Amino acid sequence: MGSYSAAVEGSILDIRQDKTDPSLATDIRDELFSSLRGGEHGEKYLPEMLLWDEKGHQLFEQVNARPEYYVHNDEIALLRKHSEEIVKQLEPGAMIIELGSGDLTKVQILLAAFEYAGQPVSYYALDLGLPNLLRTLSLLPSYTYVTAKGLHGTFDDGLRWLSTLHSAHQKPGTTNTATAIPSPQKLLLSLGATLGNVTRSECAGFVSRFAAVLRKSDMMLVSLDGTKDAAAVSNAYNDTQGINKAFNANAIDHANEILGTEVFRGEEWDTVGRWNAELGRHEWGYVFLGSSRGRDAKGEREEDCWE
């Protein structure tokens, strides 16, 4: 994972429910077995968590750097335009929790605005990849008013951690909420393609679960791509260099790593991007090319998987 300072390593909080599994392989494996049997709705898919190993993070950073990937560039422009306004909406000493922190490029624009305003803020980067947290936090500039920490865990781990913050601010020896020590105001960030990787109903459920642990003074800032230009979207997700394709194909390699054997042979699968006009969204699919070696974790033939 590389060598990092004690300060960086000490800034990461391990909030995982199962701390015996540093790679979260158990959580991913359980969902993978369920998904290959058809999941809750009978559709086979590869879990999104398979995309976000160390190699996946690095590939997606290359996707972000592509000029045709407008999502990243548009978000940067919006944050530059509105960061000062966001700072004014938050109290001094507030907490910012980013759900799926990625490479921290975008949030640094917001953190710089707090630093410029001289307004103290605590930033928490939630990510399921420990190597990515160590690498990205080590690259942050030195701040006077910003404190940056990492949260190592899944979204479910982050939800549990957030739900404990209220009780953590009770006065010692009491459970009376009327005598609770006020907890800092919180801003939850969901940037990038995080919510674009789930269905509309799943998106609503995701937001609702996190909203349920917030107080009235807390806020959420959610980024969603509303572009319906099929050509622009297709160009963004089907770049000529094939980086998006490699990013999605890496999930197959990660699945084999998690399962401990080559269940999916890379040459027997293709990753294909398509615009779904009916649902108004871009989708990536894993298409079985027809070899008799294609099989799932129980040795059965696998079908096409779309997400």
Secondary structure, 3 states (H helix, E strand, C coil): CCCCCHHHHHCEEECCCCCCCCCCHHHHHHHHHHHHCCCCCCCCCCCHHHHCCHHHHHHHHHHHHCCCCHHHHHHHHHHHHHHHHHHHHCCCCEEEEEECCCCCHHHHHHHHHHHHHCCCEEEEEEECCHHHHHHHHHCCCCCCCEEEEEEECCHHHHHHHHHHHHHHCCCCCCCCHHHCCCCCCEEEEECCCCHHHCCHHHHHHHHHHHHCCCCCCCEEEECCCCCCCHHHHHHHHCCCCCHHHHHHHHHHHHHHHHHCCCCCCHHHEEEEEEEECCCCEEEEEEEECCCCCCCCCCCCCCCCEEC
